[in-house]
């Protein structure tokens, strides 16, 4: 299997990963692997999806959205 080394992580990211791993009773490596897999799967699921695809409402496919194109990738929202 391939190996990935990540250098220069922000302290807050490192601490967040450590906390997440603890809550999941995992090693930090396992938690990071799960997060990467989830992120890649989410991007693949969203890529090329339309609003109608995501909602299951066929009527939404008739809405003209000049600012969003079906080729645009989703953006994560920070809270």
N, CA, C and O atoms as a CHARMM CRD file, in Angstrom:
* protein
*
  316
    1    1 UNK  N      0.83100  -1.17500   0.00000 PROA 1      0.00000
    2    1 UNK  CA     0.00000   0.00000   0.00000 PROA 1      0.00000
    3    1 UNK  C      0.88500   1.25200   0.00000 PROA 1      0.00000
    4    1 UNK  O      1.96700   1.24900   0.58700 PROA 1      0.00000
    5    2 UNK  N      0.43000   2.30200  -0.64800 PROA 2      0.00000
    6    2 UNK  CA     1.18800   3.55300  -0.64200 PROA 2      0.00000
    7    2 UNK  C      1.19400   4.18600   0.74800 PROA 2      0.00000
    8    2 UNK  O      0.30500   3.94600   1.56500 PROA 2      0.00000
    9    3 UNK  N      2.20700   4.98900   0.98900 PROA 3      0.00000
   10    3 UNK  CA     2.34900   5.70000   2.24900 PROA 3      0.00000
   11    3 UNK  C      2.39900   7.19100   1.97900 PROA 3      0.00000
   12    3 UNK  O      2.99700   7.63200   0.99700 PROA 3      0.00000
   13    4 UNK  N      1.77300   7.96400   2.84500 PROA 4      0.00000
   14    4 UNK  CA     1.75200   9.42300   2.71800 PROA 4      0.00000
   15    4 UNK  C      2.30400  10.01800   3.99900 PROA 4      0.00000
   16    4 UNK  O      1.87800   9.65600   5.09600 PROA 4      0.00000
   17    5 UNK  N      3.24800  10.92800   3.85700 PROA 5      0.00000
   18    5 UNK  CA     3.77700  11.65800   4.99600 PROA 5      0.00000
   19    5 UNK  C      3.30700  13.09900   4.88400 PROA 5      0.00000
   20    5 UNK  O      3.47100  13.73100   3.84000 PROA 5      0.00000
   21    6 UNK  N      2.72500  13.61600   5.95300 PROA 6      0.00000
   22    6 UNK  CA     2.24000  14.99400   5.95300 PROA 6      0.00000
   23    6 UNK  C      3.10700  15.78900   6.91200 PROA 6      0.00000
   24    6 UNK  O      3.19500  15.47600   8.10000 PROA 6      0.00000
   25    7 UNK  N      3.74200  16.81400   6.38200 PROA 7      0.00000
   26    7 UNK  CA     4.61800  17.65200   7.19700 PROA 7      0.00000
   27    7 UNK  C      3.97100  19.01000   7.44300 PROA 7      0.00000
   28    7 UNK  O      3.07300  19.42300   6.71000 PROA 7      0.00000
   29    8 UNK  N      4.42600  19.67900   8.45400 PROA 8      0.00000
   30    8 UNK  CA     4.04700  21.06200   8.75600 PROA 8      0.00000
   31    8 UNK  C      2.54600  21.23500   8.97400 PROA 8      0.00000
   32    8 UNK  O      1.95100  22.19400   8.48400 PROA 8      0.00000
   33    9 UNK  N      1.94200  20.31400   9.70300 PROA 9      0.00000
   34    9 UNK  CA     0.53300  20.47400  10.06500 PROA 9      0.00000
   35    9 UNK  C      0.38700  21.63000  11.04100 PROA 9      0.00000
   36    9 UNK  O      1.22800  21.82600  11.91900 PROA 9      0.00000
   37   10 UNK  N     -0.65400  22.37000  10.88500 PROA 10     0.00000
   38   10 UNK  CA    -0.99600  23.41400  11.84000 PROA 10     0.00000
   39   10 UNK  C     -1.27000  22.75400  13.19400 PROA 10     0.00000
   40   10 UNK  O     -1.84900  21.66900  13.25400 PROA 10     0.00000
   41   11 UNK  N     -0.85700  23.40400  14.26500 PROA 11     0.00000
   42   11 UNK  CA    -1.05500  22.83700  15.60500 PROA 11     0.00000
   43   11 UNK  C     -2.52000  22.54000  15.89500 PROA 11     0.00000
   44   11 UNK  O     -2.83900  21.52400  16.51200 PROA 11     0.00000
   45   12 UNK  N     -3.40300  23.41500  15.45700 PROA 12     0.00000
   46   12 UNK  CA    -4.83600  23.21200  15.70900 PROA 12     0.00000
   47   12 UNK  C     -5.34800  21.98200  14.96700 PROA 12     0.00000
   48   12 UNK  O     -6.18900  21.25000  15.48900 PROA 12     0.00000
   49   13 UNK  N     -4.85300  21.75100  13.76400 PROA 13     0.00000
   50   13 UNK  CA    -5.25800  20.56500  13.00000 PROA 13     0.00000
   51   13 UNK  C     -4.75400  19.30400  13.69500 PROA 13     0.00000
   52   13 UNK  O     -5.48400  18.32400  13.83800 PROA 13     0.00000
   53   14 UNK  N     -3.50200  19.34500  14.12000 PROA 14     0.00000
   54   14 UNK  CA    -2.91700  18.20500  14.82400 PROA 14     0.00000
   55   14 UNK  C     -3.70900  17.89000  16.09700 PROA 14     0.00000
   56   14 UNK  O     -4.06200  16.73800  16.35200 PROA 14     0.00000
   57   15 UNK  N     -3.97900  18.92200  16.88400 PROA 15     0.00000
   58   15 UNK  CA    -4.73300  18.72900  18.12400 PROA 15     0.00000
   59   15 UNK  C     -6.14600  18.22500  17.85200 PROA 15     0.00000
   60   15 UNK  O     -6.66700  17.38400  18.58500 PROA 15     0.00000
   61   16 UNK  N     -6.76800  18.75000  16.78300 PROA 16     0.00000
   62   16 UNK  CA    -8.10900  18.29700  16.43000 PROA 16     0.00000
   63   16 UNK  C     -8.12100  16.83900  16.00900 PROA 16     0.00000
   64   16 UNK  O     -9.02700  16.08800  16.37000 PROA 16     0.00000
   65   17 UNK  N     -7.11300  16.44000  15.24500 PROA 17     0.00000
   66   17 UNK  CA    -7.01100  15.03900  14.82200 PROA 17     0.00000
   67   17 UNK  C     -6.76800  14.12900  16.02000 PROA 17     0.00000
   68   17 UNK  O     -7.32700  13.03600  16.11100 PROA 17     0.00000
   69   18 UNK  N     -5.93800  14.59100  16.92300 PROA 18     0.00000
   70   18 UNK  CA    -5.65700  13.81100  18.13000 PROA 18     0.00000
   71   18 UNK  C     -6.92700  13.61900  18.96200 PROA 18     0.00000
   72   18 UNK  O     -7.19700  12.52300  19.45300 PROA 18     0.00000
   73   19 UNK  N     -7.70100  14.69700  19.11400 PROA 19     0.00000
   74   19 UNK  CA    -8.95300  14.62000  19.86900 PROA 19     0.00000
   75   19 UNK  C     -9.96500  13.71100  19.17200 PROA 19     0.00000
   76   19 UNK  O    -10.63900  12.90900  19.81800 PROA 19     0.00000
   77   20 UNK  N    -10.06400  13.84200  17.85600 PROA 20     0.00000
   78   20 UNK  CA   -10.99100  12.99100  17.09800 PROA 20     0.00000
   79   20 UNK  C    -10.61800  11.52300  17.24100 PROA 20     0.00000
   80   20 UNK  O    -11.48200  10.67100  17.44900 PROA 20     0.00000
   81   21 UNK  N     -9.33500  11.23800  17.12800 PROA 21     0.00000
   82   21 UNK  CA    -8.86800   9.85500  17.26700 PROA 21     0.00000
   83   21 UNK  C     -9.22400   9.30300  18.64600 PROA 21     0.00000
   84   21 UNK  O     -9.63100   8.14800  18.77500 PROA 21     0.00000
   85   22 UNK  N     -9.06900  10.12300  19.65700 PROA 22     0.00000
   86   22 UNK  CA    -9.38500   9.67800  21.02100 PROA 22     0.00000
   87   22 UNK  C    -10.87300   9.37400  21.17200 PROA 22     0.00000
   88   22 UNK  O    -11.24600   8.38000  21.79500 PROA 22     0.00000
   89   23 UNK  N    -11.72600  10.23500  20.59900 PROA 23     0.00000
   90   23 UNK  CA   -13.16800   9.99500  20.73000 PROA 23     0.00000
   91   23 UNK  C    -13.61200   8.76300  19.95700 PROA 23     0.00000
   92   23 UNK  O    -14.60200   8.12300  20.30900 PROA 23     0.00000
   93   24 UNK  N    -12.87600   8.43600  18.90400 PROA 24     0.00000
   94   24 UNK  CA   -13.20000   7.24100  18.11000 PROA 24     0.00000
   95   24 UNK  C    -12.44700   6.00500  18.58200 PROA 24     0.00000
   96   24 UNK  O    -12.60300   4.92200  18.01700 PROA 24     0.00000
   97   25 UNK  N    -11.63400   6.16500  19.61300 PROA 25     0.00000
   98   25 UNK  CA   -10.79900   5.06900  20.12500 PROA 25     0.00000
   99   25 UNK  C     -9.93400   4.49000  19.01000 PROA 25     0.00000
  100   25 UNK  O     -9.83700   3.27400  18.84200 PROA 25     0.00000
  101   26 UNK  N     -9.30500   5.39600  18.24800 PROA 26     0.00000
  102   26 UNK  CA    -8.44200   5.02000  17.14400 PROA 26     0.00000
  103   26 UNK  C     -7.07000   5.65000  17.33600 PROA 26     0.00000
  104   26 UNK  O     -6.88200   6.55300  18.15100 PROA 26     0.00000
  105   27 UNK  N     -6.13000   5.15000  16.56600 PROA 27     0.00000
  106   27 UNK  CA    -4.84800   5.84100  16.48900 PROA 27     0.00000
  107   27 UNK  C     -5.04300   7.08000  15.62000 PROA 27     0.00000
  108   27 UNK  O     -6.01400   7.17200  14.86800 PROA 27     0.00000
  109   28 UNK  N     -4.12700   8.02100  15.72500 PROA 28     0.00000
  110   28 UNK  CA    -4.20100   9.21100  14.88100 PROA 28     0.00000
  111   28 UNK  C     -4.07400   8.82300  13.40600 PROA 28     0.00000
  112   28 UNK  O     -4.71600   9.42400  12.54400 PROA 28     0.00000
  113   29 UNK  N     -3.26000   7.83600  13.12600 PROA 29     0.00000
  114   29 UNK  CA    -3.09400   7.37100  11.74200 PROA 29     0.00000
  115   29 UNK  C     -4.40700   6.82900  11.18500 PROA 29     0.00000
  116   29 UNK  O     -4.78000   7.13700  10.05300 PROA 29     0.00000
  117   30 UNK  N     -5.10400   6.02500  11.97800 PROA 30     0.00000
  118   30 UNK  CA    -6.38200   5.46200  11.53200 PROA 30     0.00000
  119   30 UNK  C     -7.42000   6.56300  11.34000 PROA 30     0.00000
  120   30 UNK  O     -8.18700   6.53300  10.37800 PROA 30     0.00000
  121   31 UNK  N     -7.44700   7.52800  12.24500 PROA 31     0.00000
  122   31 UNK  CA    -8.39700   8.63500  12.12800 PROA 31     0.00000
  123   31 UNK  C     -8.10200   9.46600  10.87800 PROA 31     0.00000
  124   31 UNK  O     -9.01900   9.84900  10.15200 PROA 31     0.00000
  125   32 UNK  N     -6.83000   9.73900  10.63400 PROA 32     0.00000
  126   32 UNK  CA    -6.45700  10.50700   9.44000 PROA 32     0.00000
  127   32 UNK  C     -6.82100   9.74300   8.17600 PROA 32     0.00000
  128   32 UNK  O     -7.31300  10.33400   7.21500 PROA 32     0.00000
  129   33 UNK  N     -6.58700   8.44400   8.16800 PROA 33     0.00000
  130   33 UNK  CA    -6.93200   7.61500   7.00700 PROA 33     0.00000
  131   33 UNK  C     -8.44200   7.65600   6.75200 PROA 33     0.00000
  132   33 UNK  O     -8.87800   7.78900   5.60900 PROA 33     0.00000
  133   34 UNK  N     -9.23600   7.54200   7.82300 PROA 34     0.00000
  134   34 UNK  CA   -10.69800   7.59500   7.67600 PROA 34     0.00000
  135   34 UNK  C    -11.15200   8.94600   7.13400 PROA 34     0.00000
  136   34 UNK  O    -12.01000   9.00400   6.25400 PROA 34     0.00000
  137   35 UNK  N    -10.57900  10.03600   7.65700 PROA 35     0.00000
  138   35 UNK  CA   -10.94900  11.37400   7.18800 PROA 35     0.00000
  139   35 UNK  C    -10.60500  11.56400   5.71700 PROA 35     0.00000
  140   35 UNK  O    -11.39100  12.13700   4.96300 PROA 35     0.00000
  141   36 UNK  N     -9.44800  11.09200   5.31200 PROA 36     0.00000
  142   36 UNK  CA    -9.06000  11.20600   3.90100 PROA 36     0.00000
  143   36 UNK  C    -10.01200  10.40200   3.01100 PROA 36     0.00000
  144   36 UNK  O    -10.44300  10.88200   1.96300 PROA 36     0.00000
  145   37 UNK  N    -10.33500   9.18500   3.43200 PROA 37     0.00000
  146   37 UNK  CA   -11.26000   8.36200   2.64500 PROA 37     0.00000
  147   37 UNK  C    -12.63700   9.01200   2.54300 PROA 37     0.00000
  148   37 UNK  O    -13.24200   9.02700   1.47100 PROA 37     0.00000
  149   38 UNK  N    -13.13200   9.54800   3.65800 PROA 38     0.00000
  150   38 UNK  CA   -14.43600  10.21700   3.65900 PROA 38     0.00000
  151   38 UNK  C    -14.42400  11.43500   2.74300 PROA 38     0.00000
  152   38 UNK  O    -15.37600  11.66000   1.99600 PROA 38     0.00000
  153   39 UNK  N    -13.35800  12.21600   2.79600 PROA 39     0.00000
  154   39 UNK  CA   -13.25100  13.40900   1.96000 PROA 39     0.00000
  155   39 UNK  C    -13.21500  13.09500   0.48100 PROA 39     0.00000
  156   39 UNK  O    -13.86100  13.77600  -0.31500 PROA 39     0.00000
  157   40 UNK  N    -12.46600  12.07100   0.10400 PROA 40     0.00000
  158   40 UNK  CA   -12.38700  11.68400  -1.30400 PROA 40     0.00000
  159   40 UNK  C    -13.73600  11.14700  -1.78000 PROA 40     0.00000
  160   40 UNK  O    -14.17600  11.47400  -2.88200 PROA 40     0.00000
  161   41 UNK  N    -14.38600  10.33500  -0.97000 PROA 41     0.00000
  162   41 UNK  CA   -15.70200   9.79700  -1.35000 PROA 41     0.00000
  163   41 UNK  C    -16.72500  10.91700  -1.49700 PROA 41     0.00000
  164   41 UNK  O    -17.54100  10.89400  -2.41800 PROA 41     0.00000
  165   42 UNK  N    -16.68500  11.90800  -0.58500 PROA 42     0.00000
  166   42 UNK  CA   -17.63000  13.02800  -0.65100 PROA 42     0.00000
  167   42 UNK  C    -17.41800  13.82200  -1.94000 PROA 42     0.00000
  168   42 UNK  O    -18.38600  14.19200  -2.60500 PROA 42     0.00000
  169   43 UNK  N    -16.17700  14.08200  -2.29000 PROA 43     0.00000
  170   43 UNK  CA   -15.88100  14.84400  -3.50200 PROA 43     0.00000
  171   43 UNK  C    -16.33400  14.06700  -4.73500 PROA 43     0.00000
  172   43 UNK  O    -16.87700  14.65800  -5.66800 PROA 43     0.00000
  173   44 UNK  N    -16.12200  12.76800  -4.75400 PROA 44     0.00000
  174   44 UNK  CA   -16.55700  11.95900  -5.89400 PROA 44     0.00000
  175   44 UNK  C    -18.07400  11.95200  -6.01200 PROA 44     0.00000
  176   44 UNK  O    -18.60900  11.99500  -7.12000 PROA 44     0.00000
  177   45 UNK  N    -18.77200  11.89900  -4.88100 PROA 45     0.00000
  178   45 UNK  CA   -20.23300  11.87500  -4.88900 PROA 45     0.00000
  179   45 UNK  C    -20.79000  13.20100  -5.38900 PROA 45     0.00000
  180   45 UNK  O    -21.77700  13.21700  -6.12500 PROA 45     0.00000
  181   46 UNK  N    -20.17200  14.30900  -5.00100 PROA 46     0.00000
  182   46 UNK  CA   -20.65100  15.63900  -5.37500 PROA 46     0.00000
  183   46 UNK  C    -20.24800  16.02500  -6.78800 PROA 46     0.00000
  184   46 UNK  O    -20.96100  16.78500  -7.44200 PROA 46     0.00000
  185   47 UNK  N    -19.13600  15.52600  -7.26600 PROA 47     0.00000
  186   47 UNK  CA   -18.61700  15.98200  -8.55300 PROA 47     0.00000
  187   47 UNK  C    -19.62800  15.71200  -9.66500 PROA 47     0.00000
  188   47 UNK  O    -20.03300  14.57100  -9.88800 PROA 47     0.00000
  189   48 UNK  N    -20.02000  16.75300 -10.34100 PROA 48     0.00000
  190   48 UNK  CA   -20.95000  16.64000 -11.45000 PROA 48     0.00000
  191   48 UNK  C    -22.41200  16.53500 -11.04600 PROA 48     0.00000
  192   48 UNK  O    -23.28400  16.43800 -11.91000 PROA 48     0.00000
  193   49 UNK  N    -22.69700  16.55200  -9.74400 PROA 49     0.00000
  194   49 UNK  CA   -24.08100  16.44500  -9.29100 PROA 49     0.00000
  195   49 UNK  C    -24.77900  17.78900  -9.46000 PROA 49     0.00000
  196   49 UNK  O    -24.16700  18.84600  -9.30600 PROA 49     0.00000
  197   50 UNK  N    -26.05600  17.73100  -9.77600 PROA 50     0.00000
  198   50 UNK  CA   -26.86100  18.94300  -9.86600 PROA 50     0.00000
  199   50 UNK  C    -27.71500  19.05800  -8.60600 PROA 50     0.00000
  200   50 UNK  O    -27.79100  18.11600  -7.81700 PROA 50     0.00000
  201   51 UNK  N    -28.34800  20.19600  -8.42100 PROA 51     0.00000
  202   51 UNK  CA   -29.22500  20.38900  -7.27600 PROA 51     0.00000
  203   51 UNK  C    -30.34400  19.34100  -7.27400 PROA 51     0.00000
  204   51 UNK  O    -30.71900  18.82600  -6.22000 PROA 51     0.00000
  205   52 UNK  N    -30.86700  19.03400  -8.45000 PROA 52     0.00000
  206   52 UNK  CA   -31.92600  18.02300  -8.54700 PROA 52     0.00000
  207   52 UNK  C    -31.39700  16.65500  -8.13500 PROA 52     0.00000
  208   52 UNK  O    -32.09600  15.89300  -7.46700 PROA 52     0.00000
  209   53 UNK  N    -30.15400  16.33900  -8.53500 PROA 53     0.00000
  210   53 UNK  CA   -29.57300  15.05200  -8.15600 PROA 53     0.00000
  211   53 UNK  C    -29.45200  14.93300  -6.64500 PROA 53     0.00000
  212   53 UNK  O    -29.76600  13.89500  -6.06300 PROA 53     0.00000
  213   54 UNK  N    -28.99400  16.00900  -6.02200 PROA 54     0.00000
  214   54 UNK  CA   -28.74400  15.97700  -4.59300 PROA 54     0.00000
  215   54 UNK  C    -30.02700  15.97700  -3.77200 PROA 54     0.00000
  216   54 UNK  O    -30.06500  15.40500  -2.68200 PROA 54     0.00000
  217   55 UNK  N    -31.07600  16.61200  -4.28300 PROA 55     0.00000
  218   55 UNK  CA   -32.31600  16.71000  -3.51900 PROA 55     0.00000
  219   55 UNK  C    -33.31300  15.62100  -3.88600 PROA 55     0.00000
  220   55 UNK  O    -34.20900  15.30600  -3.10200 PROA 55     0.00000
  221   56 UNK  N    -33.16000  15.04500  -5.08000 PROA 56     0.00000
  222   56 UNK  CA   -34.12500  14.05900  -5.54600 PROA 56     0.00000
  223   56 UNK  C    -35.37400  14.68900  -6.13000 PROA 56     0.00000
  224   56 UNK  O    -36.32300  13.97700  -6.45700 PROA 56     0.00000
  225   57 UNK  N    -35.40100  16.02000  -6.27200 PROA 57     0.00000
  226   57 UNK  CA   -36.54800  16.74400  -6.79400 PROA 57     0.00000
  227   57 UNK  C    -36.30000  17.10500  -8.25300 PROA 57     0.00000
  228   57 UNK  O    -35.46400  17.95900  -8.54700 PROA 57     0.00000
  229   58 UNK  N    -37.00900  16.46900  -9.15600 PROA 58     0.00000
  230   58 UNK  CA   -36.79400  16.70800 -10.57900 PROA 58     0.00000
  231   58 UNK  C    -37.17700  18.11500 -11.00600 PROA 58     0.00000
  232   58 UNK  O    -36.63000  18.62600 -11.98300 PROA 58     0.00000
  233   59 UNK  N    -38.11000  18.75700 -10.29500 PROA 59     0.00000
  234   59 UNK  CA   -38.50700  20.11900 -10.64800 PROA 59     0.00000
  235   59 UNK  C    -37.36300  21.10700 -10.46200 PROA 59     0.00000
  236   59 UNK  O    -37.32700  22.13900 -11.13200 PROA 59     0.00000
  237   60 UNK  N    -36.44900  20.81500  -9.58400 PROA 60     0.00000
  238   60 UNK  CA   -35.31400  21.70500  -9.35900 PROA 60     0.00000
  239   60 UNK  C    -34.37600  21.75400 -10.55100 PROA 60     0.00000
  240   60 UNK  O    -33.59000  22.69300 -10.68200 PROA 60     0.00000
  241   61 UNK  N    -34.44600  20.76400 -11.41400 PROA 61     0.00000
  242   61 UNK  CA   -33.54300  20.74500 -12.56700 PROA 61     0.00000
  243   61 UNK  C    -33.89800  21.84900 -13.56100 PROA 61     0.00000
  244   61 UNK  O    -33.09400  22.16300 -14.44000 PROA 61     0.00000
  245   62 UNK  N    -35.08700  22.44500 -13.43800 PROA 62     0.00000
  246   62 UNK  CA   -35.49700  23.51700 -14.34500 PROA 62     0.00000
  247   62 UNK  C    -35.05800  24.89400 -13.86600 PROA 62     0.00000
  248   62 UNK  O    -35.25400  25.87600 -14.58100 PROA 62     0.00000
  249   63 UNK  N    -34.47900  24.99200 -12.69200 PROA 63     0.00000
  250   63 UNK  CA   -34.06200  26.27700 -12.14500 PROA 63     0.00000
  251   63 UNK  C    -32.73800  26.68600 -12.78200 PROA 63     0.00000
  252   63 UNK  O    -31.77400  25.92000 -12.78100 PROA 63     0.00000
  253   64 UNK  N    -32.70200  27.89100 -13.32000 PROA 64     0.00000
  254   64 UNK  CA   -31.48600  28.40700 -13.92200 PROA 64     0.00000
  255   64 UNK  C    -30.64800  29.06700 -12.83600 PROA 64     0.00000
  256   64 UNK  O    -31.10000  30.01300 -12.19200 PROA 64     0.00000
  257   65 UNK  N    -29.44900  28.58300 -12.63100 PROA 65     0.00000
  258   65 UNK  CA   -28.56300  29.14100 -11.62100 PROA 65     0.00000
  259   65 UNK  C    -27.30100  29.64100 -12.32500 PROA 65     0.00000
  260   65 UNK  O    -26.36400  28.87400 -12.54300 PROA 65     0.00000
  261   66 UNK  N    -27.27800  30.92000 -12.67700 PROA 66     0.00000
  262   66 UNK  CA   -26.15400  31.43600 -13.45600 PROA 66     0.00000
  263   66 UNK  C    -24.83300  31.46900 -12.69800 PROA 66     0.00000
  264   66 UNK  O    -23.77500  31.57000 -13.31900 PROA 66     0.00000
  265   67 UNK  N    -24.87100  31.38800 -11.37200 PROA 67     0.00000
  266   67 UNK  CA   -23.64600  31.50700 -10.60500 PROA 67     0.00000
  267   67 UNK  C    -23.03900  30.15900 -10.22600 PROA 67     0.00000
  268   67 UNK  O    -21.91400  30.10700  -9.72800 PROA 67     0.00000
  269   68 UNK  N    -23.76300  29.08100 -10.45400 PROA 68     0.00000
  270   68 UNK  CA   -23.27200  27.74900 -10.11500 PROA 68     0.00000
  271   68 UNK  C    -23.39000  26.87700 -11.35700 PROA 68     0.00000
  272   68 UNK  O    -24.44600  26.81000 -11.98500 PROA 68     0.00000
  273   69 UNK  N    -22.31500  26.22400 -11.69500 PROA 69     0.00000
  274   69 UNK  CA   -22.30300  25.34900 -12.85900 PROA 69     0.00000
  275   69 UNK  C    -22.16500  23.91100 -12.39300 PROA 69     0.00000
  276   69 UNK  O    -21.59300  23.64600 -11.33600 PROA 69     0.00000
  277   70 UNK  N    -22.68300  22.99300 -13.17300 PROA 70     0.00000
  278   70 UNK  CA   -22.63700  21.59400 -12.77100 PROA 70     0.00000
  279   70 UNK  C    -21.21100  21.06800 -12.69700 PROA 70     0.00000
  280   70 UNK  O    -20.97400  20.01700 -12.10200 PROA 70     0.00000
  281   71 UNK  N    -20.26300  21.77600 -13.28800 PROA 71     0.00000
  282   71 UNK  CA   -18.87000  21.33600 -13.22000 PROA 71     0.00000
  283   71 UNK  C    -18.14600  21.90400 -12.00700 PROA 71     0.00000
  284   71 UNK  O    -17.01100  21.51400 -11.73200 PROA 71     0.00000
  285   72 UNK  N    -18.78900  22.83200 -11.26300 PROA 72     0.00000
  286   72 UNK  CA   -18.17000  23.40000 -10.06800 PROA 72     0.00000
  287   72 UNK  C    -18.08600  22.33700  -8.96700 PROA 72     0.00000
  288   72 UNK  O    -19.02200  21.56500  -8.76000 PROA 72     0.00000
  289   73 UNK  N    -16.97600  22.31300  -8.28300 PROA 73     0.00000
  290   73 UNK  CA   -16.83200  21.39500  -7.15900 PROA 73     0.00000
  291   73 UNK  C    -17.43200  22.05700  -5.92300 PROA 73     0.00000
  292   73 UNK  O    -17.43000  23.28200  -5.81000 PROA 73     0.00000
  293   74 UNK  N    -17.94300  21.25200  -4.99800 PROA 74     0.00000
  294   74 UNK  CA   -18.53300  21.81400  -3.77900 PROA 74     0.00000
  295   74 UNK  C    -17.45700  22.47500  -2.92500 PROA 74     0.00000
  296   74 UNK  O    -16.28700  22.09300  -2.95700 PROA 74     0.00000
  297   75 UNK  N    -17.87600  23.45000  -2.18100 PROA 75     0.00000
  298   75 UNK  CA   -16.98000  24.11100  -1.23800 PROA 75     0.00000
  299   75 UNK  C    -17.40900  23.74100   0.16200 PROA 75     0.00000
  300   75 UNK  O    -18.59700  23.75600   0.48300 PROA 75     0.00000
  301   76 UNK  N    -16.44400  23.41000   0.98900 PROA 76     0.00000
  302   76 UNK  CA   -16.75600  23.11800   2.37700 PROA 76     0.00000
  303   76 UNK  C    -17.08800  24.41100   3.10100 PROA 76     0.00000
  304   76 UNK  O    -16.47600  25.44900   2.85000 PROA 76     0.00000
  305   77 UNK  N    -18.04800  24.34300   3.98900 PROA 77     0.00000
  306   77 UNK  CA   -18.45700  25.51500   4.75200 PROA 77     0.00000
  307   77 UNK  C    -17.82600  25.40800   6.12800 PROA 77     0.00000
  308   77 UNK  O    -17.93900  24.38000   6.79600 PROA 77     0.00000
  309   78 UNK  N    -17.15900  26.47900   6.54600 PROA 78     0.00000
  310   78 UNK  CA   -16.55700  26.48600   7.86700 PROA 78     0.00000
  311   78 UNK  C    -17.51800  27.12700   8.85200 PROA 78     0.00000
  312   78 UNK  O    -18.12600  28.15600   8.55700 PROA 78     0.00000
  313   79 UNK  N    -17.65300  26.52000  10.01400 PROA 79     0.00000
  314   79 UNK  CA   -18.53700  27.04100  11.06100 PROA 79     0.00000
  315   79 UNK  C    -17.72100  27.65400  12.15400 PROA 79     0.00000
  316   79 UNK  O    -18.27600  28.15300  13.13400 PROA 79     0.00000
